[in-house]
Amino acid sequence: MEVVGHSFMSIAEEMSAALQRTAYSSIVREALDFSTAVFDQNGNLIAQSDNIPTHLGSMGGTLKGILKNHFTQAEIFEGDQIMINHPYMGASHSPDILLFAPVFVKDTLVGFCGSMCHHVDVGGIAPGSAPGNATELYQEGLLIPPVKLYEKGIENQTLISIIRANVRMPSYTLGDIRSQISANEIGKKRVRNLYEKYSIKTIQEIVQAWETYSENRIKSKIKAIKNGIYTASGHLDDDGVVKNEQIQLHVSIEILDDKMIYDFTKCADQAKGPFNVTEETVNAVAYYITRCVTDSSVPQNEGAYKPIEVRTKKGTILNPHFPAPVSGRYHTIMRLSDICLEAMSKALPDRIPASSNAHATTVAIGGNNPKTNDYFVYYELNGGGMGARPTKDGLSGIDVHVGNCMNVPIESAELEYPLLFHTYELHQDSGGMGEYRGGLGIIREIEMLEDQLTLTTRGDGETTNPKGFYGGLDGRPGQKILNRGTENEQRLYGKTTSLIVNKGDILYFETPGSGGYGSPKNRPKEKVIQDYKDGYISAKAMKEVYNLEIEDN
């Protein structure tokens, strides 16, 4: 079981490596915003690459929906590639395109290989398909219901033409789709070899045992947590349409013997703006939190999800009515993850970190690229501070929780796009002070090198400080400023959409830090001094918080 189970895990990871190596866009090639997985013939997850927690469980749920509602197994053939990006049919938001390829052994369908990839643009009203002011799904880009991109090895040229005609960077979008196809084909070959080596019957028996093994391990860890109901609340700044009106989020997590029950039914009604979340993506939050508080080394397969129950209410922000927009769902589930961890801190006070930046500051810039004379879209998710931990400082400048994306290196971005980066550094004093210091957010400054570029920013955490725990101080929120320090300085709304910027304009932004853990009085003097020497804290903060002054040499 261990040999075969880890073979499937290796296949998923090899698929991931192949997709990254062949990808066109920086959001895939550099930021690694994609996942790959292997499923059985019924859509149950066997193994998934350790890429993006947002995709946990959602790929399998999407595949099951396809098999139930769109294609029977009798309608699926060798050489097929089934595509979907429709959020109300299983995908998370329209830029996430999924491809599933069936695996046949001796004319028997034994499983599927799948890839889920964030594409830099799929159309819509704003470059990057990330409008902060969308009020309906149709404004967020091209919608693709389950359809065969390939059938029996023959490419669907009509579908390719439709995609090409609706996206701003067709060479990148179609190039990344080719990378997904390549990843799926490699997965098919490896899975087929595995079945042929051991026989279909043997592998299917082992897969069932593998899932039961994960299920039992997760259940044993849940049993170790005290039975009870643990709650927490929080909010988003707003929904991008109704400005400055907070969106309330609430979770109740019940530990009932060997089950974890997540109740999100008390969250706010669905938002007018694009920060709603469909059910499959809400499930990913519950799966991620469960892995965090139990045992992340448990093999990631269908069995690991069986002890988890998720409850939502139709018409709320976590289960909206079609066609509510959902492109900003990432920011909602980031905040939701932070709230879930806060709830679990009441059951596991020595395991849970303080509040993190809990969203990723999105920057999308579009316009004409004179180097190629084509339309370009620069798209990036910027990380911030991770909350201080019960025994360690928090990490700085990273994509936390259900994220896990990397940054796009400045050198790579400047080679591809008409942009110049002036600053990329950690934001001093943004991490909450404490016995353990919260991780710092980042500062970036981006200069536009062409006229008539379109700037879209999307973020949250600009009106509320990330919470410190157990006497730790709060971290700092984020902000965005255009032309900072000049007579044309302009504080930008956190969810600015399609702002026209010109050559010489400079976008300055700070991402949120995170909360500290424990009283600052308990932080050793030598650590405080080292923080100052490393530039993490200022002399002013050192004096005000820790009552220490640095002596000039």
Disulfide bonds with the S-S distance in Angstrom:
none
